[in-house]
Amino acid sequence: MNNTNALEVVKVNKSFHDPVTVPVLKDVSLEVRRGEFVSVTGKSGCGKSTLLYILSTMDTDYTGEVLIDGEATAGADKGRLAEIRNEKIGFVFQFHYLLAEFSVLRNVMLPGLKLGRKSAAEVEADAMDRLRQLDMADQALKMANQLSGGQKQRVAIARALINDPLIIMGDEPTGNLDKKNSEIVFDIFDRIATEHKRSLLIVTHDVDFASRTHRNIEMEDGRVVR
Amino acid sequence: MRLLISIALTILRAKLKQSIVAAVGVMFSITMFVTLLGFMNGLNDLLDGLILNRTPHIRLYNELKASPEQPIAREWQQQHGAADTSAHHFIRSVKPKSELQKLRNALGIMRTLEKDPRVLDVTPRLVAQVFFNVGTTDLNAQISGIEVEQEVRYYMFADYLVQGEARDLATDNNAVVLGKGLADMMEAKIGDVVQVTTATGDRALLRVSGIFQSGIADYDKVQCYASIRTVQELLSRPGSYLTDINVKLKDITMAPAMARELAKRFDVDALDIETANAQFETGTKVRNIISYAVGVVLLVVSGFGIYNILNMLIYEKLDSIAILKATGFSGGDVRRIFLALSMVIGAVGAAGGLLFGFVMQHIIDNIPFVTQALPTVRTFPIDYDPKYYLIAVTFALLTTWIAGWFPARKAAEVDPVEIIRGK
């Protein structure tokens, strides 16, 4: 088994420049091992979401180093970053962000089709498999906007899993869900980490959620405090 | 790329109404473009045909002109060895002779031309001035002796006969076909006998065997036709007496160059079709420019329609764009999706436009259009040349591509972080 960390962050700094320069991240360093379920907590405005978007490779305006599966992403071209996102990162957002025009199944399949390693039929089988794991198989042919919030979030997780990513990142994935659905999502994440040995990095302000993860990173004022 | 197109089609289906509006815009402009150009060019062909069908590509003739060299000048030249530049000669005793109108060795020229591989047809003519005697008045007219069969075949002579048969002219030695205006003035009907006087005073009786109408009133008032033999007899000239040789070429564009060549070779005057009808060429060009300009403007307008709708669509779909990018679609992929979307709208609109354009052309083609000036025309003319369809499609795809490119580029540059965090 490969021993490189799934994710390694070395001295990342970032400032917002509009209208005046405000530093948001100060010398942030952290690492996430394979199969580790990590949560990031902190007060509103402490920079945890900003950090997450840097780690996701979508935000490239920072200094420092971010290594995903040992590959440095700072300075890589946008096409390569898109490939990394497609192949190695699964995303779950607070707002479920499914494509309303597509069916549930198609939503889950899209990143797999984009990756293009498998035929459409295989991707479809994979997608059904993920949906089954999340108890959503019976909803597969519904349109995305016909689902409830909790169901949408499970579909989003299924989509994040379609390419067997190295790491799953979540920005308040339970922030918009009730207690029961939050519980379901947590159990799914836990299972992904322990059974499938995927890394998870979840930003949350839910202290109860964070306390049950393998490790909690606490941020304050742009720094990692614990 | 297949995946991107399928995504584009899904978005299109979700926004069916707007997409249809955009496609209808393209369709409308293509319809108008095809219809307009077909109609305009149909008219052009008709108007050109009015003159050009009946006009030889090259006409060989002898122009009546004053002798370029007067005896007094030649005398001076012989004595002094140079042209006289010191004085102006008022004595111009050599006048043009009517005999000059005759083409010398006309039959020889015709035989030579008939062997030329560039030549489609050689038709002789004999043109003379005559008077028709109506009561106490003499009507001035021009009689053309023609080879009826060749004129029918190559110069559409039969098309312009509104009464009578061209055949009769060929078989009857005393037959004459009168222009409509001329016949009206003489109140002559088919079968009537008219008296004609030549410039030299010879008289003859001719039987009216037909009436023709060219569509040009002034021409119809003075023109009449008879067989070439009839006119030769009328003028008491031998069978070799011809005034014009009309040449049709296989390739009309060679006319000006060949006219110059023939003029030099046979020492005659040669008039080519482009020089003779320069004004028609100009008219055709101007009409073409106008119809293309209108067509292109229509397409540009529909391009703006696509641009607007696509911009709106992208604004509405910012979330989807962000999520596509977050899950690994690159900016280029997003651009291609929206470009494909635009092209689909353009292609569907263009296909519909071609179909409707064809239908519109058919409708116009069946609208009755009867005018005194154009005896052969029953309905509005249409040119169904596939060229215009091809131009329309090319332009439509080009405009939709350009109209789609700018919004698509904007979509490609959407920053997903801003959208996702902005919620």
Interface residues (C-beta under 8 A of the other chain):
Chain A: S49 Y53 S56 M58 D59 K78 G79 A82 E83 R85 N86 E87 F91 F93 Q94 F95 Y97 L98 L99 A100 E101 F102 R106 L110 P111 L113 K114 L115 G116 R159 N163 D171
Chain B: L3 I7 T10 I11 R13 A14 D319 S320 A322 I323 L324 K325 A326 T327 G328 F329 S330 G331 G332 D333 D415 P416 V417 I420 R421 K423
